[in-house]
Structure formats: C-alpha cells, structure tokens
Amino acid sequence: MSNPATAAGTLRLFFHDCMVEGCDASVFIASNSFNTAERDADVNLSLSGDGYEVVVRAKTTLELTCPKVVSCADILAVATRDLVTMVGGPYYKIRLGRKDGLVSKASRVEGNLPRSNMSMTHVINLFASKGFNVQEMVALTGGHTIGFSHCIEFSDRLYSYSKKHATDPELNSKFAAGLRNICANHTIDKTMSAFNDVFTPGKFDNMYFKNLPRGLGLLAYDHALVKDPRTKPFVELYATNQTVFFQDFSRAMQKLSIHGIKTAKNGEVRNRCDQFNSIQT
C-alpha cells in the first residue's frame, strides 16, 4: 500500500510472462552460462523489480509452510489480481493449478510482445495469434491506467516527430511541454519516465480512456487506439462506462491467466522462482 507502483509493475510482469510461453513464470528464470533467459531480453529489462519481489517473497513464505505445492506461476496470477484490486480495480476469480515452465529463452521473446512503435494492424494481429479479439485487446490495454513508461518509449513524439513538427501535433500542448521537460535528459538517464495516466496514476479506473481523446495518450500506440476505427468504439465505451470496462478487463484477464498454462509433466513446481529444479540446457 505504501508503493502503488508495485501493482502496475506486477501487472506488466504478468502480461510479459503470459504472452511468451504462456503463464508459466518463465520470465522469472535467471540467465546462466548455458542460457540467456527471458528476463534478459531487451524488452524485459525494464520490468519492475517490485513485481519480482512480491512473488519471490510469497514463494519463500509458502515453501517454509507448504513446500513444493504452490507454483510461482499461480502466485504471480493471484498477486496480480490482488494488487489490481488493492488500487481500485475489479476483483475476478483466478483458476489455480498452473505448473512452472521448463523453458525460458530470450530468443523466444521478440514478436510475442507489443512494441510502442508497432502499427495497430500489427498489434491486433499479435493479440489475435494469442486468441484475443480487438475488444479484449483494448480492455487489457486499459491496464495502462496505472504505472509509467520510460521516456525512450515515446521520445520520438516529443523531439523528432517529423520534418514539419518536432513534437506530435496531436499531443496536448501543455502535456507535451511537460513531457519534454521531464524527459530532457532521457538519452543520458535511461530510467527517466512519465505516468501513463497523468491524472490518477496510482488508481485503477477508466481515466486512461478518458485521456486519449484529449491528446493525453503517452505512447504512439495509446493515441492510435482512439484514432483507429477498429479500436475507437471500445475506447469511447470504456471512457463513458467504467463498469463495462471493469467487466471486460476481468474477463480478458481471466482468459489471459490460463493462456499456454503448463500442467502435469509439462511443468514443475519450482523450489525457487529464479531457477529450474534441475539444470536446463
């Protein structure tokens, strides 16, 4: 409760885990001399340490009281739900029984996670390949209502947008000026960042969707949601009806939480979240 950013960090960690190899805690595995693991793929280097810590602390406690029963994958799924709820988001049921995966390779990450510079068609096709329709994609993107993004992810909208405009003219002018000030040294300090939702960054609500038509979408992808005719109707729906957004987000998260899960001999219950029970090559 003392650090609301933990919820956003854990939610992002959960999403990055489930989109690559399924929800199997493969993102927790540490690299070794034999293997460069998922967490060291460039798109995962900015994942929050808070998210990892929440799961590892829970795992440590469980292993002392109930050893070799609860997987890291189940802990991550439940912790994500609980933290989202704690910052104002919806409560949804989580099915349990996931096993932890036996594979974690950085080389398998690229192409499975959306990038801020992807076209909307590319992102829609990426989610479709995972079994999610456009409405589910927009609902999941509503997770941007909490947390922050690093300046490097949207700096091209601020300083070198086009030959005619240094800054994206569709950004709210005051918002853009503030971002240019915040991100002035982003090439030197890669950790510089800004909140995805400038008004209620620590509260899970529908303000993210309300911001988009006002030119307050941080990433190019955020702004594209309110411009593309395939996604705009859902942005408008969620901006005006938080109850519907919460319902759709809950259903989409339940669906995401069982994506590519491992059971029986396809996985294991790890003793530690950051390493397989036996050496994998």
C-alpha positions in Angstrom: 0.0 0.0 0.0 3.0 2.3 0.5 4.0 1.9 -3.1 1.1 1.8 -5.6 3.5 1.4 -8.5 4.0 -2.2 -7.3 0.6 -3.1 -8.7 1.5 -1.7 -12.2 4.8 -3.4 -12.1 3.3 -6.8 -11.2 0.6 -6.4 -13.8 3.1 -5.7 -16.5 5.3 -8.6 -15.3 2.3 -11.0 -15.5 1.4 -9.8 -19.1 5.0 -10.2 -20.3 5.1 -13.7 -18.8 1.9 -14.9 -20.2 2.4 -13.6 -23.7 5.7 -15.6 -24.0 5.5 -19.4 -23.5 2.2 -18.9 -21.6 1.5 -18.2 -17.9 4.3 -20.3 -16.5 6.6 -17.9 -14.6 9.3 -18.4 -17.3 10.1 -14.7 -17.0 11.5 -15.3 -13.5 14.3 -17.6 -14.6 17.8 -16.1 -14.2 20.3 -16.5 -17.0 23.3 -18.6 -16.6 26.4 -19.7 -18.7 24.2 -22.1 -20.6 21.2 -19.9 -21.4 20.1 -16.3 -21.8 16.7 -16.3 -20.2 13.5 -14.3 -21.0 14.1 -11.7 -18.3 17.3 -10.6 -20.1 15.5 -9.9 -23.5 15.8 -6.2 -24.2 12.0 -5.6 -23.9 12.0 -7.2 -20.4 15.0 -5.3 -18.9 12.7 -2.5 -17.8 10.3 -4.8 -15.9 9.8 -3.7 -12.3 11.9 -5.2 -9.6 8.9 -4.8 -7.3 6.9 -7.3 -9.3 9.6 -9.9 -9.0 10.0 -9.2 -5.2 6.3 -9.6 -4.5 6.2 -13.1 -5.9 9.6 -14.2 -4.5 8.6 -13.1 -1.0 5.3 -15.0 -1.2 7.1 -18.1 -2.6 9.7 -18.1 0.2 6.9 -18.0 2.8 5.0 -20.7 1.1 8.0 -23.0 0.8 8.5 -22.8 4.6 4.9 -23.7 5.4 3.7 -25.7 2.4 6.7 -26.8 0.4 6.6 -27.9 -3.3 2.8 -27.3 -3.7 2.2 -23.8 -5.0 3.9 -22.7 -8.3 5.4 -19.4 -9.0 3.0 -19.1 -11.9 0.0 -19.4 -9.6 1.5 -16.9 -7.1 2.0 -14.3 -9.9 -1.6 -14.7 -11.2 -3.1 -14.3 -7.7 -0.7 -11.5 -6.7 -1.6 -9.6 -9.9 -5.3 -9.8 -9.3 -5.0 -8.8 -5.6 -2.7 -5.8 -6.3 -5.0 -4.6 -9.1 -7.9 -4.8 -6.6 -6.0 -3.0 -3.9 -5.5 0.1 -6.1 -9.2 0.2 -7.1 -9.5 -2.3 -9.9 -12.0 -5.2 -10.2 -11.9 -8.5 -8.4 -12.0 -11.5 -10.6 -11.7 -15.2 -9.9 -8.4 -17.0 -10.7 -8.2 -20.7 -11.6 -5.3 -22.4 -9.9 -3.1 -25.4 -10.7 -0.5 -24.0 -13.1 2.9 -25.5 -13.2 6.1 -23.5 -13.7 7.5 -23.8 -17.2 10.7 -25.7 -18.1 11.8 -23.3 -20.9 13.0 -19.7 -20.7 14.9 -18.3 -23.6 15.4 -14.6 -24.5 15.4 -15.6 -28.2 11.7 -16.5 -28.0 10.5 -13.1 -26.7 10.7 -10.9 -29.8 7.5 -11.0 -31.8 5.3 -12.1 -28.8 5.0 -8.7 -27.1 3.6 -5.5 -28.5 6.0 -2.6 -29.1 5.2 1.0 -28.8 6.1 1.7 -32.4 4.1 -1.2 -33.9 1.2 -0.4 -36.2 -2.3 -1.0 -35.0 -2.7 -3.8 -37.5 0.5 -5.5 -36.3 -0.7 -5.3 -32.6 -4.2 -6.6 -33.5 -2.7 -9.5 -35.4 -0.3 -10.2 -32.5 -3.2 -10.4 -30.0 -5.2 -12.5 -32.5 -2.4 -15.0 -32.7 -2.8 -15.5 -28.9 -6.6 -15.9 -29.2 -7.7 -12.4 -28.2 -10.1 -10.2 -30.2 -9.9 -6.5 -30.6 -12.2 -5.7 -27.7 -10.2 -7.9 -25.4 -7.0 -6.3 -26.6 -8.4 -2.8 -25.8 -9.6 -3.9 -22.4 -6.2 -5.4 -21.5 -4.6 -2.2 -22.7 -6.6 -0.4 -20.0 -4.0 -1.7 -17.6 -2.1 1.4 -18.7 -4.3 3.4 -16.3 -1.7 2.6 -13.7 2.1 2.8 -13.9 4.5 4.6 -16.1 6.5 4.3 -19.3 10.2 5.2 -19.9 10.9 8.3 -21.9 12.7 6.3 -24.6 9.4 4.6 -25.5 7.8 7.9 -26.6 10.6 10.4 -27.1 10.1 10.3 -30.8 6.8 12.0 -30.3 8.5 14.8 -28.4 11.7 15.7 -30.2 11.8 14.3 -33.7 8.3 13.6 -34.8 8.5 14.8 -38.4 10.1 17.4 -40.7 7.3 19.9 -40.1 6.8 19.2 -36.4 9.4 18.4 -33.7 6.5 17.3 -31.5 3.5 15.3 -32.4 0.8 18.0 -33.0 -1.9 15.7 -31.7 -0.4 15.6 -28.3 -2.0 18.1 -25.9 0.4 21.1 -26.0 0.7 21.5 -22.2 1.1 17.8 -21.8 3.8 17.7 -24.5 5.7 20.7 -22.8 5.7 18.9 -19.5 6.9 15.7 -21.1 9.7 17.5 -22.9 10.8 18.9 -19.5 10.6 15.5 -17.7 12.4 13.6 -20.4 15.1 16.3 -21.3 17.9 14.0 -20.2 16.5 10.7 -21.4 19.4 9.9 -23.6 21.7 10.0 -20.6 19.4 8.6 -18.0 17.5 5.6 -19.4 15.4 5.3 -16.3 13.5 8.6 -16.8 9.8 8.0 -17.2 6.3 9.5 -17.0 3.0 8.3 -15.8 0.7 6.6 -18.4 -2.3 8.4 -16.8 -1.3 11.9 -15.7 -4.4 12.4 -13.5 -4.8 9.3 -11.4 -1.6 7.2 -12.0 -2.0 5.2 -8.8 -5.7 4.3 -9.1 -7.1 1.7 -11.4 -10.0 3.4 -13.1 -11.1 4.4 -16.7 -9.3 7.7 -16.7 -6.8 6.3 -19.2 -9.6 6.0 -21.8 -10.9 9.4 -20.9 -7.5 10.9 -21.6 -7.0 9.5 -25.1 -9.4 11.9 -27.0 -7.8 14.8 -25.2 -4.4 14.2 -26.6 -3.1 12.8 -23.3 -2.1 9.3 -24.6 1.6 8.8 -23.8 2.6 6.2 -26.3 2.0 6.3 -30.0 0.1 3.0 -29.5 -2.2 4.7 -26.9 -3.0 7.5 -29.3 -3.6 5.1 -32.1 -6.3 3.4 -30.1 -8.6 6.4 -30.3 -7.8 7.0 -34.0 -8.2 3.6 -35.5 -11.8 2.8 -36.4 -11.4 -0.8 -35.2 -10.5 0.2 -31.6 -12.1 3.7 -31.2 -15.6 2.4 -30.4 -14.2 0.4 -27.4 -12.2 3.4 -26.2 -15.3 5.5 -26.2 -17.3 2.8 -24.5 -14.8 2.4 -21.7 -14.3 6.2 -21.3 -18.0 6.6 -20.6 -18.7 3.4 -18.7 -16.2 2.2 -16.1 -18.4 -0.7 -15.0 -18.3 -2.2 -18.5 -14.5 -1.6 -18.7 -14.0 -3.5 -15.4 -16.2 -6.3 -16.5 -14.4 -6.7 -19.8 -11.0 -6.3 -18.2 -11.8 -9.0 -15.7 -12.9 -11.5 -18.4 -9.9 -10.7 -20.5 -7.5 -11.2 -17.5 -9.2 -14.5 -16.7 -8.6 -15.6 -20.3 -5.0 -14.3 -20.3 -4.3 -16.1 -17.0 -4.9 -19.5 -18.5 -3.1 -18.8 -21.8 -0.5 -21.5 -22.5 -0.5 -22.9 -19.0 1.6 -26.0 -18.1 0.2 -28.9 -16.3 1.3 -32.4 -15.3 4.7 -33.4 -16.8 4.8 -30.2 -19.0 5.9 -28.2 -15.9 7.0 -28.4 -12.3 6.6 -26.6 -9.0 9.9 -24.8 -8.7 11.7 -24.7 -5.3 12.9 -21.2 -6.3 11.2 -18.9 -8.8 14.5 -17.9 -10.5 15.8 -21.4 -11.3 14.6 -24.7 -12.6 14.6 -27.6 -10.2 17.2 -29.3 -12.5 19.7 -27.7 -14.8 18.2 -26.9 -18.2 20.3 -26.5 -21.4 
